[in-house]
Amino acid sequence: MDDSAAAGFAAMMFVYMLIWLVVAVLAIVATWKVFDKAGQPGWAAIIPFYNIYIMLRVIGRPGWWLILYFIPFANIVVSLIVAMDLAKSFAKSTVFGVVGLWLFSIIGMLMLAFGDATYVGPAAAGPPTGAPGGGQTAYA
């Protein structure tokens, strides 16, 4: 490889790394802001695995679901469920969860973080006890 090819490759790698760094920073900033809106510590967005645990707390899923992220194919289903629950936790539609938070996650998280979305509570927790359909049956 001659000097001009090596210089071109180095320039390409620099641009690639710069783009990757910008995307990573945007993802961290968006997740930090979403955690803040949900009343969780924003700094948790920068800690690997702990950020997933906090996300599970935000949506109302049990912490042991973190283990499901390590199981091939199950992790795809779990991430889809988490995205839909996160959308519902911020009073957004299931379609926003699938398209905005699962398929285009950084864009969706930025929309939750800096848009007008407000945290309404953990979607997976279900309705509060005593509310219509709050876990009480007619036969109880």
Z-matrix of the N, CA and C atoms (Angstrom, degrees):
N
C 1 1.446
C 2 1.535 1 107.36
N 3 1.311 2 115.29 1 128.46
C 4 1.465 3 119.15 2 -179.97
C 5 1.525 4 111.23 3 -82.66
N 6 1.314 5 116.32 4 174.47
C 7 1.464 6 121.25 5 -174.35
C 8 1.524 7 113.34 6 -63.98
N 9 1.332 8 118.27 7 -36.76
C 10 1.462 9 119.94 8 -178.57
C 11 1.529 10 111.28 9 -70.53
N 12 1.336 11 117.53 10 -36.08
C 13 1.461 12 120.54 11 177.39
C 14 1.525 13 110.21 12 -68.48
N 15 1.323 14 116.76 13 -39.74
C 16 1.454 15 120.77 14 178.89
C 17 1.529 16 110.58 15 -65.74
N 18 1.328 17 116.14 16 -39.73
C 19 1.463 18 119.81 17 178.44
C 20 1.524 19 110.89 18 -66.51
N 21 1.315 20 117.12 19 -39.40
C 22 1.463 21 120.95 20 177.43
C 23 1.515 22 111.84 21 -64.45
N 24 1.338 23 115.93 22 -41.79
C 25 1.457 24 120.61 23 177.88
C 26 1.530 25 110.72 24 -63.78
N 27 1.318 26 116.99 25 -43.03
C 28 1.465 27 121.63 26 179.04
C 29 1.525 28 110.83 27 -62.71
N 30 1.321 29 116.99 28 -40.37
C 31 1.463 30 120.72 29 178.83
C 32 1.530 31 110.51 30 -65.83
N 33 1.340 32 116.12 31 -41.53
C 34 1.465 33 120.23 32 177.73
C 35 1.532 34 111.13 33 -62.04
N 36 1.316 35 116.64 34 -43.19
C 37 1.456 36 120.76 35 179.87
C 38 1.529 37 111.35 36 -65.94
N 39 1.320 38 116.88 37 -37.25
C 40 1.458 39 120.52 38 177.36
C 41 1.526 40 111.06 39 -62.97
N 42 1.315 41 116.54 40 -45.18
C 43 1.467 42 120.69 41 179.24
C 44 1.528 43 110.03 42 -64.29
N 45 1.323 44 116.63 43 -42.69
C 46 1.465 45 120.91 44 178.36
C 47 1.531 46 110.58 45 -59.54
N 48 1.313 47 116.91 46 -48.07
C 49 1.457 48 121.04 47 -179.42
C 50 1.532 49 111.92 48 -65.07
N 51 1.324 50 116.55 49 -36.12
C 52 1.463 51 120.64 50 177.86
C 53 1.524 52 110.89 51 -65.57
N 54 1.319 53 116.96 52 -43.72
C 55 1.470 54 121.06 53 177.32
C 56 1.524 55 109.96 54 -63.16
N 57 1.329 56 117.03 55 -44.04
C 58 1.458 57 121.17 56 179.31
C 59 1.521 58 110.44 57 -60.55
N 60 1.318 59 117.50 58 -42.07
C 61 1.461 60 121.66 59 179.87
C 62 1.529 61 111.60 60 -64.47
N 63 1.323 62 117.69 61 -41.93
C 64 1.465 63 121.73 62 178.28
C 65 1.526 64 110.44 63 -62.94
N 66 1.323 65 117.45 64 -43.92
C 67 1.469 66 121.34 65 179.60
C 68 1.529 67 110.11 66 -64.37
N 69 1.331 68 117.70 67 -42.26
C 70 1.464 69 120.80 68 179.54
C 71 1.531 70 111.14 69 -63.57
N 72 1.326 71 116.81 70 -42.55
C 73 1.469 72 120.29 71 179.17
C 74 1.528 73 110.32 72 -65.04
N 75 1.324 74 117.72 73 -41.83
C 76 1.467 75 120.50 74 177.36
C 77 1.533 76 111.36 75 -60.80
N 78 1.332 77 116.58 76 -41.88
C 79 1.461 78 120.54 77 179.48
C 80 1.528 79 110.92 78 -63.86
N 81 1.324 80 116.63 79 -42.44
C 82 1.467 81 120.07 80 179.72
C 83 1.523 82 110.93 81 -65.98
N 84 1.321 83 116.84 82 -44.67
C 85 1.470 84 120.59 83 -179.30
C 86 1.531 85 110.29 84 -62.68
N 87 1.328 86 117.06 85 -43.54
C 88 1.466 87 120.51 86 -179.41
C 89 1.526 88 110.95 87 -64.47
N 90 1.326 89 116.82 88 -45.50
C 91 1.464 90 120.12 89 -179.77
C 92 1.524 91 110.58 90 -65.14
N 93 1.320 92 117.24 91 -39.66
C 94 1.474 93 121.92 92 177.97
C 95 1.526 94 109.98 93 -58.05
N 96 1.317 95 116.25 94 -47.50
C 97 1.468 96 121.32 95 -177.78
C 98 1.537 97 110.97 96 -67.13
N 99 1.336 98 117.35 97 -39.04
C 100 1.472 99 120.91 98 178.03
C 101 1.526 100 109.61 99 -63.89
N 102 1.328 101 117.23 100 -42.91
C 103 1.462 102 120.06 101 177.24
C 104 1.528 103 110.65 102 -61.89
N 105 1.329 104 116.87 103 -42.07
C 106 1.465 105 120.23 104 177.62
C 107 1.521 106 111.35 105 -59.90
N 108 1.334 107 116.89 106 -44.18
C 109 1.466 108 120.29 107 179.24
C 110 1.523 109 111.43 108 -61.82
N 111 1.332 110 116.60 109 -31.67
C 112 1.461 111 121.27 110 -177.81
C 113 1.533 112 112.22 111 -87.90
N 114 1.324 113 117.09 112 3.10
C 115 1.452 114 119.98 113 178.40
C 116 1.519 115 114.46 114 80.11
N 117 1.305 116 117.44 115 18.76
C 118 1.462 117 122.62 116 178.08
C 119 1.523 118 109.04 117 -106.28
N 120 1.323 119 117.87 118 163.38
C 121 1.470 120 119.22 119 179.11
C 122 1.522 121 110.96 120 -68.73
N 123 1.315 122 117.25 121 124.95
C 124 1.459 123 121.42 122 -178.75
C 125 1.509 124 113.50 123 -65.21
N 126 1.331 125 116.65 124 -32.68
C 127 1.463 126 120.16 125 -178.99
C 128 1.518 127 112.51 126 -61.67
N 129 1.326 128 118.03 127 -17.48
C 130 1.462 129 121.53 128 178.76
C 131 1.527 130 111.56 129 -63.27
N 132 1.322 131 117.64 130 -18.20
C 133 1.465 132 121.34 131 179.99
C 134 1.517 133 112.37 132 -65.30
N 135 1.329 134 118.04 133 -20.98
C 136 1.467 135 119.86 134 -176.88
C 137 1.523 136 113.28 135 -98.49
N 138 1.324 137 118.33 136 -0.58
C 139 1.459 138 121.76 137 -179.11
C 140 1.535 139 108.98 138 -101.31
N 141 1.339 140 117.53 139 114.77
C 142 1.476 141 119.89 140 179.72
C 143 1.530 142 111.72 141 -58.13
N 144 1.293 143 116.41 142 143.14
C 145 1.456 144 127.45 143 -179.97
C 146 1.529 145 112.11 144 70.05
N 147 1.313 146 118.13 145 -42.10
C 148 1.459 147 119.99 146 176.85
C 149 1.529 148 110.06 147 -64.80
N 150 1.347 149 117.07 148 -33.93
C 151 1.459 150 119.56 149 178.57
C 152 1.530 151 110.78 150 -65.02
N 153 1.309 152 117.45 151 -34.44
C 154 1.468 153 119.89 152 176.75
C 155 1.527 154 109.88 153 -69.16
N 156 1.331 155 116.24 154 -40.67
C 157 1.460 156 120.48 155 177.40
C 158 1.531 157 111.06 156 -59.64
N 159 1.324 158 116.24 157 -43.88
C 160 1.472 159 120.30 158 178.63
C 161 1.530 160 110.19 159 -65.19
N 162 1.331 161 117.03 160 -40.07
C 163 1.473 162 120.06 161 177.22
C 164 1.529 163 109.95 162 -60.32
N 165 1.325 164 117.47 163 -40.72
C 166 1.460 165 120.55 164 177.51
C 167 1.526 166 111.08 165 -63.65
N 168 1.324 167 117.85 166 -36.74
C 169 1.467 168 121.16 167 175.83
C 170 1.524 169 111.19 168 -66.50
N 171 1.332 170 116.64 169 -38.72
C 172 1.471 171 121.25 170 -179.63
C 173 1.522 172 110.36 171 -61.96
N 174 1.326 173 117.07 172 -39.95
C 175 1.465 174 119.85 173 -176.72
C 176 1.520 175 113.00 174 -90.31
N 177 1.335 176 117.74 175 -8.85
C 178 1.459 177 120.72 176 176.70
C 179 1.515 178 114.84 177 91.18
N 180 1.308 179 118.16 178 16.65
C 181 1.470 180 121.33 179 176.89
C 182 1.529 181 108.80 180 -91.96
N 183 1.343 182 117.24 181 153.00
C 184 1.470 183 119.47 182 179.88
C 185 1.532 184 111.50 183 -68.66
N 186 1.315 185 115.77 184 151.51
C 187 1.457 186 121.60 185 -177.26
C 188 1.516 187 113.82 186 -63.59
N 189 1.330 188 117.96 187 -25.70
C 190 1.459 189 119.40 188 -178.87
C 191 1.531 190 111.93 189 -67.75
N 192 1.337 191 117.70 190 -12.44
C 193 1.467 192 119.92 191 175.88
C 194 1.517 193 111.27 192 -62.14
N 195 1.311 194 117.60 193 -19.42
C 196 1.467 195 121.47 194 176.71
C 197 1.524 196 110.48 195 -56.83
N 198 1.314 197 117.18 196 -35.35
C 199 1.470 198 121.71 197 179.05
C 200 1.526 199 110.52 198 -62.72
N 201 1.323 200 117.56 199 -33.79
C 202 1.465 201 121.22 200 -178.15
C 203 1.525 202 112.46 201 -64.59
N 204 1.335 203 117.17 202 -21.98
C 205 1.463 204 120.48 203 177.54
C 206 1.527 205 111.97 204 -68.81
N 207 1.317 206 118.71 205 -15.42
C 208 1.451 207 122.32 206 -179.57
C 209 1.522 208 112.90 207 -95.17
N 210 1.323 209 117.70 208 -1.94
C 211 1.464 210 121.84 209 -179.14
C 212 1.525 211 108.64 210 -99.08
N 213 1.340 212 116.76 211 119.69
C 214 1.473 213 119.27 212 -179.41
C 215 1.527 214 111.64 213 -56.50
N 216 1.303 215 116.11 214 141.82
C 217 1.460 216 127.16 215 -178.98
C 218 1.533 217 112.45 216 71.67
N 219 1.322 218 117.82 217 -39.46
C 220 1.469 219 119.20 218 174.83
C 221 1.520 220 109.30 219 -66.02
N 222 1.331 221 116.83 220 -34.16
C 223 1.461 222 119.91 221 -179.21
C 224 1.524 223 111.90 222 -64.12
N 225 1.311 224 117.26 223 -30.28
C 226 1.465 225 120.39 224 177.56
C 227 1.525 226 109.90 225 -67.37
N 228 1.314 227 115.99 226 -46.34
C 229 1.464 228 121.03 227 179.74
C 230 1.530 229 110.46 228 -64.48
N 231 1.320 230 116.63 229 -43.88
C 232 1.463 231 120.72 230 -179.22
C 233 1.520 232 110.45 231 -63.78
N 234 1.331 233 117.53 232 -42.86
C 235 1.472 234 119.16 233 179.80
C 236 1.526 235 111.29 234 -64.38
N 237 1.314 236 117.54 235 -33.93
C 238 1.466 237 121.04 236 176.15
C 239 1.525 238 110.95 237 -66.65
N 240 1.327 239 117.03 238 -43.62
C 241 1.467 240 121.19 239 178.62
C 242 1.519 241 110.31 240 -63.84
N 243 1.333 242 116.54 241 -42.16
C 244 1.466 243 120.86 242 179.51
C 245 1.524 244 110.31 243 -62.98
N 246 1.331 245 117.50 244 -41.83
C 247 1.466 246 120.68 245 178.92
C 248 1.526 247 111.15 246 -62.81
N 249 1.332 248 117.26 247 -42.99
C 250 1.468 249 120.05 248 179.09
C 251 1.523 250 111.22 249 -66.56
N 252 1.342 251 116.95 250 -40.64
C 253 1.465 252 120.12 251 178.26
C 254 1.525 253 111.38 252 -66.61
N 255 1.328 254 117.21 253 -37.12
C 256 1.460 255 119.77 254 178.23
C 257 1.525 256 110.34 255 -64.13
N 258 1.321 257 116.55 256 -41.34
C 259 1.461 258 119.80 257 177.36
C 260 1.529 259 110.38 258 -61.04
N 261 1.315 260 117.36 259 -45.23
C 262 1.464 261 121.10 260 179.71
C 263 1.523 262 111.62 261 -65.80
N 264 1.334 263 117.15 262 -33.12
C 265 1.464 264 120.85 263 178.76
C 266 1.522 265 111.88 264 -67.11
N 267 1.320 266 116.66 265 -20.14
C 268 1.459 267 121.49 266 177.28
C 269 1.531 268 111.00 267 -111.14
N 270 1.337 269 116.83 268 23.92
C 271 1.461 270 124.27 269 176.84
C 272 1.528 271 112.74 270 57.70
N 273 1.317 272 116.15 271 37.49
C 274 1.462 273 121.90 272 175.77
C 275 1.521 274 108.52 273 -109.32
N 276 1.319 275 116.22 274 165.55
C 277 1.460 276 120.80 275 -176.54
C 278 1.526 277 111.93 276 -78.56
N 279 1.325 278 114.95 277 164.54
C 280 1.458 279 121.15 278 175.34
C 281 1.522 280 110.37 279 -63.27
N 282 1.335 281 116.73 280 -35.06
C 283 1.471 282 120.33 281 177.98
C 284 1.523 283 110.32 282 -62.39
N 285 1.327 284 117.74 283 -40.59
C 286 1.464 285 120.59 284 175.69
C 287 1.524 286 110.01 285 -62.20
N 288 1.317 287 117.05 286 -37.79
C 289 1.461 288 120.67 287 178.21
C 290 1.508 289 112.47 288 -62.99
N 291 1.335 290 116.30 289 -44.37
C 292 1.459 291 119.94 290 -177.99
C 293 1.525 292 111.01 291 -73.80
N 294 1.314 293 117.07 292 -50.92
C 295 1.470 294 120.33 293 -175.55
C 296 1.528 295 111.24 294 -79.12
N 297 1.325 296 117.02 295 -51.41
C 298 1.457 297 120.41 296 -173.23
C 299 1.515 298 114.35 297 -77.40
N 300 1.324 299 117.61 298 -37.65
C 301 1.457 300 119.71 299 -174.89
C 302 1.523 301 114.34 300 -102.17
N 303 1.316 302 117.61 301 -22.88
C 304 1.459 303 118.89 302 -179.51
C 305 1.522 304 111.38 303 -99.21
N 306 1.326 305 116.87 304 -50.55
C 307 1.465 306 119.23 305 -178.48
C 308 1.530 307 112.88 306 -77.75
N 309 1.315 308 116.95 307 -41.85
C 310 1.471 309 122.00 308 -178.56
C 311 1.531 310 107.65 309 -122.48
N 312 1.315 311 116.21 310 65.57
C 313 1.463 312 121.49 311 -168.08
C 314 1.528 313 114.27 312 -60.84
N 315 1.310 314 118.75 313 -41.53
C 316 1.466 315 119.29 314 -177.50
C 317 1.529 316 110.31 315 -66.25
N 318 1.301 317 116.38 316 -42.59
C 319 1.471 318 119.85 317 178.98
C 320 1.525 319 109.96 318 -64.61
N 321 1.320 320 117.46 319 -45.25
C 322 1.461 321 121.18 320 178.95
C 323 1.518 322 112.55 321 -62.38
N 324 1.328 323 116.64 322 -41.87
C 325 1.467 324 119.60 323 178.40
C 326 1.521 325 111.13 324 -66.17
N 327 1.328 326 117.34 325 -38.42
C 328 1.468 327 120.12 326 176.06
C 329 1.524 328 111.08 327 -63.08
N 330 1.344 329 116.58 328 -37.43
C 331 1.464 330 120.25 329 177.97
C 332 1.529 331 110.66 330 -66.07
N 333 1.350 332 117.27 331 -41.09
C 334 1.460 333 119.68 332 176.81
C 335 1.519 334 111.06 333 -66.56
N 336 1.328 335 115.90 334 -41.61
C 337 1.462 336 120.82 335 -174.63
C 338 1.522 337 112.77 336 -68.70
N 339 1.317 338 116.80 337 -45.63
C 340 1.463 339 120.04 338 -171.85
C 341 1.527 340 113.69 339 -111.56
N 342 1.324 341 116.79 340 2.49
C 343 1.456 342 120.47 341 176.58
C 344 1.515 343 110.69 342 -90.76
N 345 1.310 344 115.22 343 -163.83
C 346 1.460 345 120.69 344 -177.16
C 347 1.531 346 113.34 345 -89.57
N 348 1.321 347 117.41 346 9.10
C 349 1.458 348 120.96 347 -178.65
C 350 1.524 349 110.71 348 -65.77
N 351 1.317 350 115.20 349 136.31
C 352 1.458 351 120.45 350 176.30
C 353 1.521 352 108.66 351 -121.90
N 354 1.294 353 115.88 352 145.88
C 355 1.461 354 122.02 353 -179.15
C 356 1.525 355 109.07 354 -74.59
N 357 1.338 356 116.20 355 125.02
C 358 1.463 357 120.68 356 -178.44
C 359 1.521 358 112.31 357 -107.83
N 360 1.309 359 117.42 358 -0.25
C 361 1.459 360 121.45 359 179.33
C 362 1.503 361 111.22 360 119.97
N 363 1.320 362 116.38 361 167.80
C 364 1.462 363 120.42 362 -177.70
C 365 1.529 364 111.65 363 -68.60
N 366 1.306 365 115.96 364 120.43
C 367 1.468 366 121.31 365 -176.70
C 368 1.513 367 112.39 366 -68.83
N 369 1.319 368 117.87 367 -33.84
C 370 1.460 369 120.33 368 -176.04
C 371 1.516 370 112.74 369 -78.12
N 372 1.314 371 117.86 370 -11.94
C 373 1.463 372 121.07 371 -179.42
C 374 1.520 373 111.69 372 -72.76
N 375 1.326 374 117.58 373 -19.32
C 376 1.452 375 120.78 374 -179.06
C 377 1.513 376 111.15 375 82.91
N 378 1.319 377 116.69 376 179.09
C 379 1.468 378 119.44 377 179.76
C 380 1.517 379 110.80 378 -68.83
N 381 1.325 380 117.36 379 150.33
C 382 1.462 381 120.03 380 179.16
C 383 1.521 382 111.47 381 -64.21
N 384 1.330 383 116.33 382 151.99
C 385 1.463 384 121.26 383 179.24
C 386 1.524 385 109.83 384 -61.07
N 387 1.313 386 115.57 385 135.67
C 388 1.460 387 120.68 386 -179.51
C 389 1.513 388 112.31 387 97.64
N 390 1.318 389 117.26 388 -18.58
C 391 1.472 390 120.74 389 176.65
C 392 1.513 391 108.38 390 -77.71
N 393 1.334 392 117.09 391 159.50
C 394 1.472 393 118.45 392 177.10
C 395 1.511 394 110.12 393 -56.47
N 396 1.323 395 115.55 394 124.56
C 397 1.461 396 120.59 395 -178.74
C 398 1.518 397 112.00 396 77.19
N 399 1.301 398 118.32 397 19.45
C 400 1.457 399 122.88 398 -176.42
C 401 1.506 400 113.86 399 -81.46
N 402 1.299 401 118.00 400 39.55
C 403 1.448 402 121.48 401 177.25
C 404 1.526 403 112.72 402 90.27
N 405 1.324 404 119.01 403 -1.89
C 406 1.444 405 121.19 404 179.67
C 407 1.526 406 108.68 405 -98.06
N 408 1.308 407 115.63 406 135.23
C 409 1.454 408 119.61 407 179.79
C 410 1.516 409 109.81 408 -103.90
N 411 1.311 410 115.63 409 165.99
C 412 1.461 411 120.55 410 179.24
C 413 1.522 412 111.06 411 -69.89
N 414 1.323 413 117.19 412 -17.91
C 415 1.473 414 121.02 413 -176.92
C 416 1.518 415 112.19 414 -95.57
N 417 1.322 416 117.88 415 1.31
C 418 1.473 417 119.92 416 -176.59
C 419 1.500 418 111.67 417 -76.14
